[in-house]
């Protein structure tokens, strides 16, 4: 998710969402975000009655439902993909004006921060008062699909926007549970990589790291004089859980059983999360203040040379909006432990990205689908994904030379052979909140100098798993 900037959810979209550069904006950020305790309470409180709430809320195309209720007006909730909300408005408003000129339909835009987006969507699902069209982290697709609050993209709806064959299959597979009509369609695709500052590495006579230990060693060499080796978002719920998944894959961790039951506190998950927390708490190549970062401060630190490395979802605007010039950074896959832990997989990233959904209670189904068709059209896909530095999930749009750069070739390779989707289970959003919050609390302990032991991590993960049953 995230965030293409950050979170997919995905985070960012950039995202968990990720999720690739925004604060997010993974995705992948890709990626991110939501705040821990508030999101936990709301998500858990709604989870038990999601289907009932959705049934009461989603009466289908009435003007008393979601959105504007007018055939000439749409309400669109966009996720925060850029460095800030103003950056998203600069990207989106000219395109929405183009849509209005073409169709006569005015789009009321609201860019919703990742910290608020999931809770806003869940509240809208309960009340039936929401937007007509909205961005969601792709990792949330199955969870939101289970509420019944989103319009299914059945064969008829998919045909009205040009057909399912237009989308990259892996991206469309992240739009809902297997065997069901998609709950959304892909808008931006991302993956996670390790960005590095080329000049800082060259000055230190370092090559980009190929293994986790090389990354740590490089981080030590680059940490001096107020500069740190790496920046992280220790208080970001989506970024934390995306890191847990990405690194967890390298250790062979599965957070759910094949039949969808949570299993958060495995030895593989503990080891993976400890290695990530250790960048701040043990190795100290991330600043202690990173434990409080949740709104893209890590991107700012990277862009302003306060940190030499950054794990983030596919982005360009996240850096250029903060003054960096293309060519000043490079990107490689997130380095894996070597040798690989027993059961470890050659996966370095979640499949990140942002999906575009239609609220089931929209009063303007036809206009909403016309807008989805516009946003996922070849031309708009090129414009929007160029602006955000993400990858188009529409196959034809990938032929543009803009998506054949050194960065995009790295991310295409990751998505093609070294990425896996987060679990497409109805409780995925609860998983993100529970595990992401546990890691946020562990980062706070690490920043305060308290030891982070296997037992402490396991205890936090067991408590997070217990929340899934409440």
ABEGO torsion letter per residue (X at the ends): XEBBABXOOGOOOXXBXXXXXBBXXXXXOXXXXBBAAAAAAAAAAAAAAAAAAAAAABAEABAABBEAGBAABBBBBBBBABABAAAAAAAAAAAAAAAAAAAGBBBBBBBBBAAAAAAAAAAAAAAGBBBABBBBBAAAAAAAAAAGABBBBBAAAAAAAGEAAABBAAAAAAAEBBGBBBABBBABBBBBBBBBBAAAAAAAGBBBBABAAAAAAAAAAABBGGBBABBBBAABAAAAAAAAAAAAAAAGBBABBAAGBBBAABAAAAAAAAAAAAAAAAAGABBAAAAABAAGAAAAAAAAGABABBBBBBBAAAAAAAGBBBGABBBBBBBBBOBBBBGBBABABBBBEBBBBBBAABABAAAAAAAAAAAABAAAAAAAAAAAGBBBABAAAAABAAAABAAAAAAAAAAAAABBBBBBBAAAAAAAAAAAAAAAAAAAAAAAGBBBBAAAAAAAAAAAAAAAAX
